[in-house]
Amino acid sequence: MGSQADDYKPTPSPAPLEGLNFPQAICEVKVGNKVTRLSWNNPKEFILLSGGKLCIMKADGPHPLIVSDGDMFGEDWVVVR
């Protein structure tokens, strides 16, 4: 029996992707999509892979992502379009 992340298949780009949990959001990042959280209230900050590492892109460039409990258990991740 697989985990939620194992069973999740990223959706093609045109589909609206809202309400993702953290494992689903990471799956989206792994296929090249950028994700953010609605609760961050800043669509210009998003998660991506940079140099093979999970980073958060801010106004001054990418920073290593420090994942909080809220990030891990949040279900408000969305794919940035």
Phi and psi in degrees as a GROMACS rama.xvg file:
@    title "Ramachandran Plot"
@    xaxis  label "Phi"
@    yaxis  label "Psi"
@TYPE xy
-84.2351  163.028  GLY-2
-80.7785  173.387  SER-3
-58.3375  -39.985  GLN-4
-66.52  -37.8762  ALA-5
-66.846  -32.7059  ASP-6
-86.7626  -13.3955  ASP-7
-81.3768  133.306  TYR-8
-117.937  121.333  LYS-9
-55.3642  143.569  PRO-10
-91.7125  145.347  THR-11
-56.1275  151.621  PRO-12
-45.4409  -46.1158  SER-13
-64.6952  -20.003  PRO-14
-72.059  140.137  ALA-15
-72.7559  128.24  PRO-16
-118.858  97.4742  LEU-17
-129.249  155.326  GLU-18
74.927  29.9009  GLY-19
-79.1124  150.57  LEU-20
-90.0756  176.257  ASN-21
-61.3885  -46.9311  PHE-22
-59.2802  -38.2888  PRO-23
-67.0583  -40.2505  GLN-24
-61.5334  -42.215  ALA-25
-65.4494  -36.9391  ILE-26
-59.1836  -40.3486  CYS-27
-64.7803  -41.1872  GLU-28
-63.3356  -40.0913  VAL-29
-61.9942  -28.0474  LYS-30
-95.1195  8.70664  VAL-31
102.567  -0.246214  GLY-32
-82.3694  158.95  ASN-33
-104.567  139.695  LYS-34
-128.493  152.622  VAL-35
-140.742  172.126  THR-36
-109.603  137.649  ARG-37
-60.3333  -35.0407  LEU-38
-69.2637  -14.5406  SER-39
-73.1783  -21.5951  TRP-40
53.7909  30.1495  ASN-41
-147.428  90.1121  ASN-42
-64.6397  -10.423  PRO-43
-83.8004  -8.08044  LYS-44
-103.603  125.937  GLU-45
-149.052  163.435  PHE-46
-96.467  140.231  ILE-47
-155.219  170.132  LEU-48
-92.1105  128.549  LEU-49
-135.08  117.44  SER-50
63.1029  30.4167  GLY-51
78.3958  8.61625  GLY-52
-121.338  149.447  LYS-53
-75.6523  121.213  LEU-54
-130.71  159.802  CYS-55
-109.676  127.279  ILE-56
-86.8962  123.563  MET-57
-119.975  178.796  LYS-58
-56.7096  -32.3556  ALA-59
-97.9287  13.7251  ASP-60
115.079  -176.872  GLY-61
-75.4991  144.253  PRO-62
-129.826  147.912  HIS-63
-56.4535  137.921  PRO-64
-83.5504  127.485  LEU-65
-106.017  109.158  ILE-66
-81.9342  126.506  VAL-67
-92.8714  167.981  SER-68
-59.1659  -40.4147  ASP-69
-60.0222  -39.0719  GLY-70
-65.1751  -44.8579  ASP-71
-66.577  -35.1128  MET-72
-101.656  -3.65101  PHE-73
-68.5824  146.486  GLY-74
-123.24  32.8537  GLU-75
-118.829  26.2037  ASP-76
-74.8814  142.449  TRP-77
-137.21  151.191  VAL-78
-81.2058  131.559  VAL-79
-78.7094  128.363  VAL-80
